[in-house]
Amino acid sequence: MPKGRGFTVCFDKEAIREVRYLWAEGLDHQNWALIKSLMVEQIDADFSVSGVPAQRVPSDMLMQSFQHNLSRPGLKTQHIFSNFRITVNGDQATCTSYQLAQHYIQGFAGGEEFHLRAEYEDQLTRTAAGWKISAMKLVAIFYVSGNPGILAG
């Protein structure tokens, strides 16, 4: 390994984890500009495990889809990412992580909470502005609990 390369990979991995942490923060605070800033212009989105066909879409479209699903009045969310497995290959990287997505609306008919436990696999590209998501795949849904009607769908 060339001198210093190990440190570079460690910094890259931490920067990649930060992208997912910021993604969670953007969702939870409904900061759609932040969400948009974490993606390249065209993104490969694969949510086929949940019935949505894989497709290449403008990042605006993907961001708007998340925005729509989390648009119910009174919705509070907490998205947590963990168990990161990151591989860096030059200016490309793969990040696999677990997600716990918690959704809550006080007094919502049919149940106030909806939780989703899943695994994501992201492809990231190093840009002049830092690491950005170029592909997002929902690999597996481990299980769900509660009332999925909380999401605007």
Secondary structure as UniProt FT lines:
FT   TURN            3..4
FT   HELIX           5..28
FT   TURN            29..30
FT   HELIX           32..37
FT   STRAND          39..47
FT   HELIX           48..50
FT   STRAND          52..58
FT   HELIX           59..69
FT   TURN            73..74
FT   STRAND          76..89
FT   TURN            90..91
FT   STRAND          92..104
FT   TURN            106..107
FT   TURN            109..110
FT   STRAND          113..127
FT   TURN            128..129
FT   STRAND          130..146
FT   HELIX           148..150
//
